[in-house]
Amino acid sequence: MEQKKTVVVTGFEPFGEHAVNASWVAVQELKKLGLGPAVNLHVTEVPVEYEAVQNLLPSLWDQYKPQLVVHVGVSGMATTVTLEKCGQNQGYSRPDNCHSCPKSGCCVEGGPDCIDSAIDMDLVCKSVNNSDLGVSISVSEDAGRYLCDYTYYVSLYLGKGRSAFVHVPPLGKPYSAEQLAQALRAVILKMLDLLEHSTEVQHCQHSH
């Protein structure tokens, strides 16, 4: 019998103008949908705090030993479900919910400037856009140098590239929580499929 895969999906707590964080609402909806009988899905809410991320992420990787960790964040500028290709190590000066930011301005001192996901986001995007989901998917190479980008980099570093970051638009702009959850489900199942066929981690090839 094939062993079940383990996937951890995170959303963020409210911050700034996002009194309700669409990412966590969508992740809770995804939990109701599930990822099918072959996948153990664990979801968790991430504080919008750099230090909390540094403490939480290693424990998620250690505790669940997941095949894949997918972080979901909200972007007020997004109008599509956006797949982030890479995480950046430096440039973190925007204060978090506790009004603090990393002293060094980076995620992992001495880490590479940029880490690419082991997953080909262009392929995931194309595949899901070709299905009749009714939710538009796009890709991005800049996760924004705030908690989203920070979380993504730390997770890519810990998980040797077996991590993904998905930005979702605020609720109702234009998608409902249910639609976002359906999109996340489709995207994550495709990512798992691709991960089975690739194990190499690449450092960033493109110029920023």
trRosetta pair geometry for C-beta under 8 A, 3 or more apart (Angstrom, degrees):
i j d omega theta_ij theta_ji phi_ij phi_ji
2 38 6.8 -3 99 -138 122 112
4 38 6.0 -177 -126 -176 67 46
4 39 6.5 156 -171 -104 89 17
4 40 5.2 78 141 -23 129 95
5 38 6.3 37 16 139 93 85
5 39 5.0 -26 69 -111 94 75
5 40 7.0 -159 93 26 43 74
5 67 4.7 -45 -160 10 102 143
5 68 7.6 23 165 14 120 98
5 192 6.2 107 124 -149 167 129
6 39 7.4 147 -98 -163 20 67
6 40 4.7 -20 -108 67 71 108
6 42 7.1 11 -171 0 94 109
6 64 5.2 -169 155 167 138 100
6 65 6.5 77 58 84 146 66
6 66 4.5 -117 109 -115 96 65
6 67 6.0 135 56 1 62 81
7 35 6.1 35 40 10 141 167
7 39 5.6 2 5 -174 114 117
7 40 7.1 164 25 82 64 55
7 41 5.4 -17 70 -109 97 67
7 42 7.3 179 91 28 48 69
7 66 5.8 94 -116 -158 23 119
7 67 6.6 -43 -76 56 69 89
7 68 5.0 -9 -119 70 88 95
7 69 7.5 165 -164 -92 59 33
7 70 6.8 8 -179 4 106 105
7 188 6.4 87 -172 -180 156 127
7 192 7.0 -69 -75 -78 129 120
8 42 4.9 -25 -109 73 74 100
8 43 7.5 152 -164 -93 58 30
8 44 6.9 -10 -171 11 103 107
8 60 5.4 136 171 178 167 116
8 64 5.4 131 -58 67 119 160
8 66 4.7 -110 -4 -57 96 158
8 68 7.7 -167 34 100 64 53
8 69 4.7 -11 67 -117 101 82
8 70 7.4 175 90 29 53 62
9 27 5.4 -175 128 -141 111 107
9 30 6.3 -57 102 98 162 145
9 31 7.9 -155 65 -66 123 81
9 41 6.6 -8 7 -165 111 97
9 42 7.4 162 24 83 65 48
9 43 5.1 -26 73 -106 88 81
9 44 8.0 156 85 24 45 63
9 69 7.7 173 -81 -162 35 52
9 70 4.8 -12 -111 69 80 98
9 71 7.8 169 -159 -88 52 25
9 72 6.5 24 -179 -11 95 111
9 184 7.3 83 -150 170 147 130
9 188 7.1 -46 -83 -97 125 149
10 27 6.9 -30 158 -123 15 161
10 43 7.0 152 -93 -161 36 62
10 44 5.2 -28 -108 71 87 79
10 45 7.1 138 -160 -113 79 16
10 46 4.8 51 171 -29 128 113
10 60 7.6 -47 -58 -113 125 164
10 69 7.4 15 -4 -178 104 95
10 70 7.5 -178 24 93 66 52
10 71 4.9 -16 62 -118 104 70
10 72 6.6 -175 88 26 51 72
10 151 7.6 -125 89 174 141 142
11 21 6.5 150 157 117 105 116
11 23 3.9 169 -150 127 91 84
11 24 3.3 163 114 -86 130 52
11 25 7.4 -173 177 14 162 38
11 26 6.7 154 -100 57 136 80
11 27 3.7 -148 -33 5 120 137
11 28 7.4 -68 18 -24 149 76
11 43 7.3 11 1 -173 95 107
11 45 5.9 -31 73 -114 80 67
11 46 7.0 -172 90 19 28 86
11 72 5.0 -25 -96 73 74 104
11 73 7.6 157 -148 -85 56 39
12 15 7.0 -40 145 -4 123 115
12 21 5.2 -118 88 178 79 155
12 23 5.1 45 26 69 82 136
12 24 6.1 -117 61 -43 34 101
12 45 7.1 92 -150 -166 13 73
12 46 5.2 -45 -102 69 63 92
12 47 7.8 38 -153 169 75 6
12 48 5.6 65 -174 -70 117 90
12 72 7.7 -138 -6 93 79 64
12 73 5.5 39 -8 -118 128 76
12 74 6.9 -117 52 8 116 88
12 147 6.7 109 -120 109 141 133
12 148 7.6 -76 -42 -79 145 79
13 21 6.1 142 154 -1 16 148
13 24 6.7 43 -87 -40 34 151
13 45 5.7 78 -64 166 80 113
13 46 7.0 -131 -9 86 81 44
13 47 5.5 -2 12 -118 131 46
13 48 5.7 -119 63 -12 90 89
13 97 7.4 -16 86 -47 118 163
14 18 5.5 -160 -148 109 69 79
14 19 5.5 13 -152 -162 138 25
14 20 6.4 -40 -93 -93 112 15
14 21 4.9 -151 -83 -33 50 97
14 48 7.8 -87 94 -7 29 132
15 18 5.8 22 57 55 58 104
15 21 7.1 47 11 -83 74 119
15 48 4.1 1 -67 17 137 175
15 96 7.8 -68 -131 -167 139 65
15 97 5.5 -107 -114 -74 103 105
15 147 7.6 129 -11 17 169 144
17 76 6.9 44 70 -85 123 143
18 21 5.0 66 143 -95 123 67
18 22 7.3 -93 -152 -2 120 79
18 74 5.5 134 -124 83 154 147
18 76 7.3 -136 -62 -65 104 100
18 170 6.9 -147 -114 -106 97 105
20 25 6.4 34 164 -44 104 133
20 171 6.7 -28 103 10 122 133
21 24 4.8 60 87 14 107 103
21 25 6.9 172 90 -9 54 89
21 74 5.4 -151 -162 -7 74 134
22 25 5.5 -60 -144 42 36 114
22 26 5.9 36 158 -21 71 108
22 74 4.5 112 45 -102 96 121
22 168 5.3 -133 118 103 116 115
22 169 6.9 -33 98 103 168 39
22 170 5.1 -178 -32 -137 138 37
22 171 4.6 -176 -105 -41 105 77
22 177 7.2 -152 -153 -96 76 80
22 180 6.8 167 168 -70 103 174
23 26 6.0 -58 -149 37 26 109
23 27 6.3 25 153 -19 63 109
23 72 4.2 170 -159 122 98 91
23 73 5.0 -30 -80 -125 155 18
23 74 4.7 -126 -27 -39 96 79
23 168 5.7 156 -90 37 68 114
24 27 5.5 -51 -143 37 35 113
24 28 6.4 38 155 -21 65 102
24 45 5.2 33 -125 -116 128 100
24 72 7.8 166 -63 87 37 109
25 28 5.9 -55 -153 34 29 110
25 29 6.7 29 149 -17 62 105
25 171 6.3 -13 76 -69 153 128
25 177 4.7 -89 139 -116 106 127
25 180 7.9 68 96 66 89 141
26 29 5.6 -54 -152 36 35 113
26 30 6.4 40 148 -24 66 103
26 72 6.2 -120 81 152 119 153
26 168 5.6 86 -6 1 163 177
26 177 5.4 -150 -87 -151 59 73
26 180 3.8 -70 -121 113 126 127
26 181 5.3 -169 -166 -64 70 70
26 184 6.1 129 153 -25 112 140
27 30 5.3 -47 -148 32 36 117
27 31 6.7 46 149 -27 63 97
27 43 5.1 151 158 -152 108 129
27 45 7.9 164 76 -85 141 68
27 72 5.5 178 -63 45 108 139
27 181 7.8 171 -83 -105 13 88
27 184 7.3 -144 -94 -178 56 174
28 31 5.5 -42 -153 24 36 117
28 32 7.2 39 147 -18 60 97
28 43 6.9 165 -87 127 48 158
28 177 7.9 -18 66 -180 91 131
29 32 5.7 -50 -160 30 39 112
29 33 6.7 34 146 -15 67 104
29 177 4.7 156 -38 148 148 99
29 178 5.8 -143 -167 -94 144 46
29 180 7.0 96 60 74 140 89
29 181 3.5 -112 110 -59 110 145
30 33 5.5 -56 -150 39 38 111
30 34 8.0 148 160 -38 58 15
30 35 7.9 22 171 -57 97 85
30 41 7.5 -136 134 179 96 148
30 43 7.1 140 79 -84 104 137
30 181 4.3 -162 -66 -145 65 91
30 184 4.9 -58 -91 88 135 134
30 185 6.0 179 -136 -61 93 85
30 188 8.0 84 -162 2 137 146
31 34 7.3 28 -179 -70 31 53
31 41 6.4 -173 -120 119 63 125
31 43 4.8 -84 -74 -1 118 144
32 181 7.5 2 51 -173 95 158
33 181 5.5 152 -10 151 136 118
33 182 7.2 172 -103 -85 161 55
33 185 5.4 -79 117 -73 144 142
34 39 7.6 151 173 76 81 100
34 41 6.0 -173 -140 16 59 140
35 38 7.9 -82 117 68 89 70
35 39 3.8 -46 96 79 116 142
35 41 5.0 133 5 -61 110 123
35 185 6.4 -170 -104 -141 69 84
35 188 6.2 -77 -115 105 126 127
35 189 6.4 175 -158 -75 94 89
35 192 7.9 107 175 -21 134 151
36 39 5.6 68 64 20 79 102
36 189 7.4 71 1 -106 127 120
39 192 7.1 -80 -94 -99 131 166
42 64 5.7 -130 27 -105 152 147
42 66 7.6 -121 38 -82 114 123
44 56 7.6 -176 131 -177 140 124
44 60 6.7 -136 33 -101 151 123
46 52 7.2 146 -174 118 71 113
46 53 6.4 45 -172 -97 117 83
46 56 6.3 171 -125 95 86 160
46 71 7.2 -1 -6 -140 153 105
46 147 7.7 167 123 161 119 122
46 151 6.4 55 161 -116 163 146
47 52 4.0 1 61 98 123 165
47 53 7.4 -131 69 -48 79 69
47 56 7.6 156 24 -29 91 145
47 97 6.7 -113 174 44 90 137
48 96 5.5 -177 137 -166 74 94
48 97 4.4 98 82 -24 97 116
48 147 5.0 -122 -147 -29 72 169
49 52 3.9 71 77 9 108 113
49 53 6.8 -176 88 -14 56 82
49 96 4.7 131 -114 135 45 144
49 97 5.5 -73 -65 48 85 97
49 98 5.1 49 -120 -2 114 114
49 100 7.5 42 -153 54 87 101
49 147 7.6 29 5 -111 15 129
50 53 5.8 -60 -156 32 31 112
50 54 6.6 30 151 -19 66 105
50 92 7.0 112 -104 158 134 142
50 96 5.4 -159 -16 -29 81 146
50 100 6.6 -112 35 102 114 92
50 101 6.3 101 -20 -140 149 41
50 102 5.4 -144 176 -52 156 83
50 147 7.0 -131 -74 -106 62 84
50 150 6.1 -74 -117 165 85 158
51 54 5.6 -52 -153 33 36 113
51 55 6.6 28 152 -13 67 106
51 98 7.5 -35 25 44 113 150
51 100 7.0 15 -18 88 112 136
52 55 5.8 -60 -151 41 33 107
52 56 5.7 25 157 -18 70 115
53 56 5.9 -58 -131 41 27 106
53 57 5.9 26 174 -24 66 112
53 147 6.7 179 -51 -155 144 91
53 150 6.2 96 91 121 166 109
53 151 5.1 -116 -143 -95 134 81
53 154 6.1 132 145 38 108 158
54 57 7.0 -46 -131 27 16 106
54 58 7.8 9 170 -6 48 105
54 154 6.8 -127 -97 -133 57 153
55 58 7.4 -75 -170 35 25 98
55 59 7.0 9 152 -8 62 118
56 59 6.0 -76 -160 41 34 108
56 60 6.3 32 154 -24 74 107
57 60 5.7 -52 -147 31 35 111
57 61 6.5 28 159 -13 67 104
57 151 7.0 173 -74 -151 129 74
57 154 5.2 123 55 124 171 119
57 155 5.6 -124 -149 -81 130 75
57 158 5.9 171 143 1 111 158
58 61 5.9 -57 -149 40 34 109
58 62 6.0 29 156 -16 69 112
58 158 6.1 -151 -95 -124 64 142
59 62 5.7 -56 -139 43 31 109
59 63 5.6 28 164 -21 68 114
60 63 6.1 -55 -133 38 23 106
60 64 6.1 -17 180 17 61 114
60 66 7.5 -16 151 -3 88 124
60 69 6.6 93 127 -118 127 135
61 64 7.3 -77 -134 51 14 82
61 65 7.4 57 173 -94 52 35
61 66 7.0 -92 -122 27 52 92
61 69 7.0 -62 -84 -44 81 145
61 155 7.8 169 -59 -140 116 70
61 158 5.0 -142 -35 146 163 125
61 159 5.9 -146 -113 -75 125 86
62 65 7.5 -1 -171 -60 21 69
66 69 5.4 110 80 -61 143 78
66 159 7.8 -31 74 -121 95 128
66 162 7.7 -179 106 125 85 122
67 162 6.7 -117 163 180 44 136
67 192 6.7 64 109 -130 131 90
67 195 6.4 131 159 117 104 148
68 162 5.6 -117 -103 167 55 93
68 163 7.2 150 -163 -100 61 35
68 164 6.9 7 -174 2 107 105
68 188 7.2 153 113 -158 143 89
68 191 6.0 121 -147 123 155 118
68 192 6.0 -112 -6 -88 149 77
68 195 6.1 -143 -71 -32 115 165
69 155 5.4 -127 94 -167 133 125
69 159 5.8 -152 21 -63 117 159
69 162 7.0 86 17 114 78 80
69 163 4.8 -19 68 -116 93 87
69 164 7.5 179 92 27 50 65
70 163 7.3 168 -84 -165 36 59
70 164 4.6 -12 -115 65 80 101
70 165 7.5 167 -162 -87 59 27
70 166 6.4 15 -180 -1 105 111
70 184 7.5 140 132 -165 146 100
70 187 8.0 130 -143 109 148 108
70 188 5.6 -82 -32 -104 162 107
70 191 7.2 129 -81 61 121 164
71 148 7.2 161 127 -150 123 67
71 151 5.2 165 -153 123 164 124
71 152 5.9 -137 52 -81 138 72
71 155 6.2 -180 -27 -5 126 163
71 163 7.1 20 -5 179 99 106
71 164 7.3 -173 28 91 65 51
71 165 4.9 -17 68 -111 98 77
71 166 7.4 174 88 26 49 67
72 165 7.7 163 -87 -160 29 55
72 166 4.9 -21 -110 70 76 97
72 167 7.8 149 -161 -97 58 21
72 168 6.1 17 -175 -9 104 113
72 184 6.6 -21 -90 -113 140 132
73 143 7.9 86 46 -172 143 103
73 147 7.3 168 -121 94 137 89
73 148 3.8 -101 23 -106 175 114
73 151 7.6 150 -59 47 126 136
73 165 6.8 -3 9 -172 108 100
73 166 7.5 160 26 84 63 48
73 167 5.5 -32 75 -108 85 68
73 168 7.4 172 86 22 34 74
74 78 7.7 -144 -175 34 51 124
74 167 7.1 87 -154 -161 12 74
74 168 5.8 -45 -106 71 60 80
74 169 7.4 39 -155 174 79 13
74 170 6.0 64 -169 -82 122 61
75 78 3.9 86 77 -15 109 109
75 82 6.9 -20 29 34 142 135
75 144 7.1 -165 -110 -59 114 150
75 148 7.6 -18 -69 -37 95 168
75 167 4.3 15 -8 -175 122 126
75 168 7.4 150 21 65 77 30
75 169 6.8 -52 69 -98 74 47
76 169 8.0 72 -135 -149 20 66
76 170 6.2 26 -112 -34 60 115
78 81 7.7 66 166 -98 131 21
78 82 5.3 -119 -128 -8 125 125
78 167 5.0 -179 -66 131 154 113
78 168 6.6 170 97 147 147 16
78 169 4.3 -140 98 -78 90 73
79 136 7.8 6 119 72 78 128
79 169 5.6 52 -112 -83 25 143
79 173 7.1 -89 -119 146 68 85
79 174 7.0 39 -165 -7 83 90
80 135 7.9 126 -155 164 69 74
80 136 4.4 -78 -124 105 104 98
80 137 6.2 144 168 -123 112 13
80 138 4.4 79 92 2 148 107
80 169 7.2 92 22 -33 15 113
81 135 5.8 38 -6 150 124 116
81 136 7.0 161 22 88 77 50
81 137 5.1 -35 74 -106 97 69
81 138 7.5 149 75 23 46 66
81 166 6.2 -5 180 -175 92 108
81 167 7.4 166 -162 83 44 55
81 168 5.7 -8 -116 -107 77 72
81 169 7.7 -92 -72 -2 51 82
81 175 7.7 -6 -51 14 98 160
81 180 6.8 153 -89 -135 117 74
81 183 4.7 -180 -36 148 166 146
81 184 7.5 -144 -152 -64 142 64
81 187 7.0 -134 136 -47 135 145
82 137 7.6 157 -89 -163 28 56
82 138 5.2 -22 -110 72 75 88
82 139 6.9 131 -164 -118 70 16
82 140 5.0 25 176 -10 118 121
82 166 6.9 146 76 -163 49 55
82 167 4.1 -11 61 58 107 103
82 168 7.7 -163 24 -71 76 29
83 121 4.2 176 127 -158 126 116
83 124 6.0 144 -110 84 168 126
83 125 5.7 -133 25 -67 135 100
83 137 6.6 30 -18 -179 106 103
83 138 7.2 -164 22 96 76 38
83 139 4.9 -34 69 -108 94 72
83 140 7.1 163 78 21 43 74
83 164 7.0 -40 -151 -171 92 109
83 165 7.6 126 -162 81 48 56
83 166 5.9 -24 -100 -106 58 75
83 187 6.8 -170 -83 -153 115 132
84 87 7.5 67 137 -69 126 66
84 117 7.7 117 102 -26 70 128
84 121 7.3 -138 83 -103 20 160
84 139 7.7 147 -93 -162 17 65
84 140 5.4 -34 -104 72 63 96
84 141 7.6 124 -157 -109 65 19
84 142 7.9 -106 -136 71 99 18
84 143 4.4 36 -138 -81 148 105
84 148 7.7 155 -41 150 160 111
84 149 7.8 -151 -164 -100 155 67
84 152 6.1 -54 100 -124 143 162
84 164 7.6 142 58 -178 79 61
84 165 4.0 -19 47 79 125 107
84 166 7.2 -146 6 -78 86 26
84 167 6.5 85 -42 -18 104 98
85 116 6.2 -28 156 -139 86 83
85 117 6.2 -130 -169 20 42 103
85 121 4.9 -122 -93 21 76 141
85 139 6.1 55 -49 180 101 110
85 140 6.9 -156 -1 86 86 42
85 141 5.1 -23 43 -101 122 68
86 114 5.2 31 158 178 134 102
86 115 6.2 172 -157 85 87 39
86 116 4.7 -46 -95 -99 104 53
86 117 6.6 -135 -84 -10 50 73
86 141 6.1 17 32 -152 104 72
86 143 7.7 -144 84 -15 48 109
86 152 7.9 116 145 136 27 128
86 156 7.6 37 -152 -87 55 171
86 204 5.4 66 -143 -96 158 107
87 107 7.3 7 149 -10 119 167
87 114 7.0 166 83 -153 44 59
87 115 5.4 -6 54 55 92 90
87 143 6.3 -24 -109 23 62 142
87 149 5.9 145 -144 -171 76 65
87 150 7.9 119 -163 -104 115 7
87 152 3.8 -173 -89 110 117 96
87 153 3.1 -171 144 -74 127 65
87 154 7.7 -118 161 3 159 44
87 155 7.5 142 -44 50 159 81
87 156 5.0 -176 21 12 128 136
87 157 7.9 -92 80 -28 139 87
87 165 7.1 108 -73 -13 97 141
88 91 6.4 -10 128 34 129 118
88 113 6.9 -20 -150 161 71 69
88 114 5.5 -22 -105 -101 60 82
88 142 7.6 12 -25 -133 131 64
88 143 7.2 -169 8 41 93 95
88 145 6.4 -35 71 -84 132 79
88 149 5.6 -12 39 179 91 124
88 153 6.2 -80 61 -73 28 131
88 208 7.6 87 -100 -112 122 169
89 106 4.9 18 155 -159 83 106
89 107 5.1 -111 -141 32 61 99
89 108 6.2 -75 -136 44 109 77
89 111 5.1 -173 -117 86 138 105
89 112 6.6 173 -33 95 140 43
89 113 5.3 -125 30 -147 116 30
89 114 6.8 -118 -6 -64 89 38
89 115 7.7 85 -53 -12 96 90
89 153 5.7 159 -86 -164 54 148
90 105 6.0 40 -157 123 75 96
90 106 4.6 -30 -96 -97 67 98
90 107 7.9 -108 -60 3 38 77
90 113 6.5 -43 7 -140 109 77
91 105 6.4 44 -65 167 9 104
91 106 7.8 57 7 -91 44 67
91 145 4.7 -60 111 -133 111 130
92 101 5.7 -173 136 -173 87 107
92 102 5.1 49 89 29 127 111
92 105 5.3 165 53 -166 69 52
92 106 6.6 152 18 -88 108 20
92 107 7.0 106 -21 -57 143 69
92 145 6.1 -160 -89 -174 58 80
92 146 7.5 128 -132 -113 84 29
92 149 7.7 -163 -87 87 99 111
92 150 5.7 70 -106 -84 140 116
93 101 5.7 95 -148 137 28 163
93 105 5.8 -5 -66 -124 82 102
94 101 6.5 138 70 -95 29 136
94 145 7.0 111 4 122 116 89
94 146 5.2 -39 67 -107 138 92
95 98 7.9 -124 176 78 92 50
95 99 4.8 1 176 -149 135 43
95 100 6.2 88 -145 18 86 10
95 101 5.3 -100 -96 -39 49 101
96 99 7.2 -91 65 -21 55 13
96 100 6.0 -26 39 60 98 62
96 101 6.5 144 -13 -83 85 64
96 147 6.2 90 -116 -69 106 114
101 105 7.3 28 138 -103 112 57
102 105 5.8 179 88 -66 98 12
102 106 6.3 -116 113 49 145 31
102 107 7.2 -141 -46 -85 168 32
102 150 7.8 170 -22 -132 127 130
104 109 5.5 -43 157 -84 175 104
106 109 6.1 118 81 -84 122 55
106 111 7.4 -180 156 43 122 101
107 111 6.6 -49 82 47 92 146
107 150 5.5 172 -95 -148 105 69
107 153 4.3 168 7 100 173 130
107 154 5.2 -140 -175 -62 120 81
107 157 7.1 176 123 -15 123 145
108 111 3.4 58 89 -24 112 136
108 153 7.1 -149 0 140 101 108
108 154 6.8 144 -47 -106 103 68
108 157 5.3 143 -28 -130 155 168
111 115 7.6 -47 163 -41 115 117
111 153 7.6 121 113 167 150 111
111 157 5.8 -39 -136 -113 145 133
112 115 5.8 112 72 -67 117 80
112 203 5.5 -113 -171 -133 163 118
112 204 7.4 170 144 10 124 97
113 204 7.1 -78 84 34 89 137
114 203 7.0 105 85 -176 76 77
114 204 3.5 11 99 -23 120 149
114 208 6.9 160 -67 -31 150 135
115 153 6.2 123 32 -140 111 70
115 156 4.2 161 105 125 131 135
115 157 6.2 -174 -19 -67 164 67
115 161 6.7 -137 167 -88 107 77
115 201 7.7 -19 -166 179 99 113
115 203 6.6 -63 -116 -124 54 62
115 204 6.8 -100 -85 -38 10 92
116 156 7.7 166 83 -159 18 143
116 161 6.8 16 93 -128 63 110
116 201 7.5 156 73 -175 84 68
116 202 4.9 -15 60 83 134 89
116 203 6.5 129 8 -171 98 14
116 204 5.3 148 -43 -85 94 56
116 205 7.2 4 -47 0 147 80
117 121 6.5 82 59 -44 134 103
117 156 6.4 -104 -89 -110 60 116
117 161 5.8 126 -161 -167 34 76
117 163 6.3 -119 -119 76 94 60
117 164 5.7 59 -135 -97 149 63
117 165 7.8 -150 -65 10 130 78
118 160 7.4 34 -46 124 131 69
118 161 3.5 97 -40 135 96 115
118 162 5.6 -16 30 -76 133 53
118 195 6.8 71 105 -117 115 86
118 198 6.4 179 164 115 96 106
118 199 7.2 -10 -171 -159 140 24
118 200 6.8 165 -140 85 101 40
118 201 5.2 -62 -84 -98 102 66
118 202 7.5 134 -108 12 56 74
119 124 6.5 29 157 -36 114 131
119 161 7.9 169 -8 159 64 88
119 162 8.0 86 -34 -135 96 44
119 164 5.7 -17 38 -82 145 109
119 191 5.0 -12 -133 -142 151 92
119 194 5.5 97 -140 94 85 133
119 195 6.3 -42 -87 -67 96 86
119 198 7.9 145 -102 71 44 126
120 123 4.1 49 105 11 113 115
120 124 6.8 159 94 -15 62 83
120 194 6.1 -137 34 -166 89 147
120 198 7.6 79 -17 24 100 164
121 124 5.4 -51 -146 37 40 113
121 125 6.0 45 154 -25 69 105
121 139 4.7 127 127 -123 118 121
121 164 7.6 143 -91 -137 100 104
122 125 5.6 -54 -148 35 29 115
122 126 6.3 28 155 -19 64 107
122 139 5.9 -50 -83 -29 60 163
123 126 5.9 -55 -146 36 29 110
123 127 6.1 29 157 -19 65 110
123 190 7.7 -168 121 161 86 118
123 194 6.3 128 95 -100 135 140
124 127 5.9 -61 -149 37 26 111
124 128 6.3 13 161 -9 65 111
124 137 7.6 -110 123 157 82 148
124 187 5.8 61 171 -151 119 76
124 190 4.8 136 -132 110 81 127
124 191 5.8 14 -104 -70 136 75
124 194 6.8 -83 -68 -13 91 147
125 128 6.4 -66 -147 41 23 100
125 129 6.0 18 160 -15 64 115
125 137 4.8 -164 -139 121 72 112
125 138 6.5 45 -142 -140 131 16
125 139 5.1 -86 -51 -43 152 102
126 129 5.9 -61 -142 41 25 108
126 130 6.2 22 158 -20 63 112
127 130 6.0 -64 -153 35 25 109
127 131 7.1 25 150 -24 61 100
127 190 5.1 155 91 -136 141 143
128 131 5.7 -47 -155 24 40 111
128 133 6.2 -6 178 -4 84 148
128 137 4.9 57 88 -4 121 156
128 183 7.1 82 175 -154 138 74
128 186 4.9 116 -127 129 109 119
128 187 5.6 -15 -68 -81 156 69
128 190 6.1 -113 -54 -12 96 154
129 133 8.0 -80 -107 34 26 114
129 136 7.0 35 -115 -144 98 55
129 137 5.2 -126 -60 45 90 100
131 186 6.4 -144 57 -155 153 140
133 182 6.3 168 -157 130 101 111
133 183 6.1 105 164 -96 140 72
133 186 5.7 -73 -93 -20 141 168
134 179 7.1 -88 99 -141 102 113
135 175 5.9 41 -120 -103 108 144
135 179 5.4 151 -77 168 121 100
135 180 7.3 148 -134 -93 151 39
135 182 6.8 151 -8 85 137 101
135 183 4.1 -84 92 -78 154 123
137 183 6.8 170 -75 -163 100 114
137 187 6.8 159 -118 -86 139 114
140 143 6.9 126 106 -75 118 54
140 167 7.1 0 26 20 144 130
141 206 6.4 -64 -139 81 153 141
141 208 7.1 -155 136 -105 118 89
142 145 7.9 -26 -176 -20 90 85
142 149 7.8 -25 178 -96 53 128
142 208 7.4 121 -83 -143 99 109
143 148 5.1 -140 164 117 105 103
143 149 3.8 153 92 -89 105 80
143 152 5.4 17 96 21 178 152
143 165 5.7 16 -116 107 139 152
143 167 7.3 178 -138 -50 77 118
144 148 5.5 43 52 59 121 119
144 149 5.2 -161 61 -32 64 115
145 149 5.2 -22 -69 47 23 157
145 150 7.9 63 -163 -45 35 83
146 149 6.1 96 40 21 42 99
146 150 6.8 -77 130 -6 27 106
147 150 5.3 -58 -138 43 32 117
147 151 5.8 36 162 -23 69 106
148 151 6.1 -57 -149 34 23 108
148 152 6.4 21 153 -19 60 110
148 165 6.4 113 175 -171 91 133
148 167 6.8 37 -163 -89 154 97
149 152 5.6 -57 -148 36 29 114
149 153 6.4 28 157 -20 65 105
149 165 7.9 84 -97 178 38 174
150 153 6.1 -55 -150 33 26 107
150 154 6.5 20 157 -13 63 109
151 154 6.0 -61 -149 39 28 108
151 155 6.1 24 156 -17 65 114
151 165 7.4 130 90 -106 96 121
152 155 5.8 -63 -148 40 26 110
152 156 6.2 27 156 -20 66 108
152 163 6.7 163 -155 126 63 124
152 165 4.0 -35 -100 -52 124 142
153 156 5.8 -55 -146 36 29 110
153 157 6.2 32 154 -22 64 108
154 157 5.6 -56 -151 35 29 116
154 158 6.3 23 154 -14 65 109
155 158 5.8 -55 -142 41 30 107
155 159 5.7 0 167 6 67 118
155 163 4.0 147 130 -141 107 161
155 165 7.9 138 57 -63 136 97
156 159 6.4 -69 -129 54 21 92
156 160 7.9 -57 174 125 53 2
156 161 5.7 31 -160 -96 84 39
156 163 4.9 -124 -78 50 58 124
158 163 7.8 69 62 -45 85 139
159 162 4.3 -110 154 57 111 83
159 163 4.6 119 58 -41 141 103
160 201 5.2 -111 170 -55 78 149
161 201 3.6 -180 -13 -119 146 102
161 202 7.4 96 -118 27 149 51
162 195 6.5 71 -134 -136 95 132
164 187 7.9 -175 142 145 153 110
164 188 7.7 -172 58 -106 147 71
164 191 5.7 -66 -41 -129 154 155
166 184 6.5 153 96 -113 165 87
166 187 6.4 103 -98 113 142 159
168 175 7.6 -92 -169 65 102 126
168 180 5.1 52 -148 -145 141 128
168 183 7.9 139 -111 79 108 133
168 184 7.9 -38 -72 -63 128 107
169 173 4.8 -124 149 94 120 89
169 174 7.2 32 85 10 151 47
169 175 6.6 114 58 28 109 95
170 173 4.7 34 70 32 87 126
171 175 7.6 -87 -141 89 45 60
171 176 6.9 32 -160 -141 86 38
171 177 6.0 -12 -120 -56 113 81
171 180 7.8 -85 -104 -14 70 141
172 175 7.5 -102 -72 70 12 26
172 176 6.8 39 -78 -90 58 55
175 179 4.0 -124 -166 88 104 129
175 180 5.2 128 118 -54 127 81
175 183 7.4 -10 -171 -10 164 137
176 179 4.8 99 52 5 75 100
176 180 7.1 -138 96 -3 41 86
177 180 5.7 -55 -149 38 32 112
177 181 6.3 35 152 -22 66 106
178 181 5.7 -53 -149 35 30 112
178 182 6.5 33 152 -20 64 103
179 182 5.7 -51 -150 33 33 112
179 183 6.4 34 151 -19 65 105
180 183 5.6 -55 -151 37 33 113
180 184 6.3 35 151 -21 66 104
181 184 5.6 -50 -145 35 33 113
181 185 6.3 37 153 -23 64 103
182 185 5.7 -52 -151 32 30 114
182 186 6.5 28 153 -17 64 106
183 186 5.9 -56 -150 36 31 109
183 187 6.1 29 154 -18 66 111
184 187 5.7 -59 -145 40 29 111
184 188 6.0 25 160 -18 67 111
185 188 6.1 -59 -143 38 24 106
185 189 6.3 22 160 -17 62 109
186 189 6.1 -58 -148 36 26 108
186 190 6.5 23 155 -16 62 109
187 190 5.9 -62 -155 38 28 110
187 191 6.4 31 150 -23 65 107
188 191 5.4 -50 -147 33 35 115
188 192 6.5 38 154 -21 65 101
189 192 5.8 -49 -150 32 32 113
189 193 6.5 38 149 -22 62 106
190 193 5.4 -53 -152 34 34 118
190 194 6.4 31 152 -16 67 105
191 194 5.8 -57 -149 38 31 108
191 195 6.2 33 154 -24 66 106
192 195 5.7 -52 -145 33 30 113
192 196 6.8 39 154 -27 61 99
193 196 6.1 -52 -162 22 29 113
193 197 7.4 3 150 0 59 108
194 197 6.0 -74 -160 45 38 100
194 198 6.2 -18 161 22 76 113
195 198 6.5 -85 -135 58 30 77
195 199 7.7 71 -175 -87 67 58
202 205 6.5 -21 155 -34 127 103
204 208 7.7 -10 164 -35 147 108
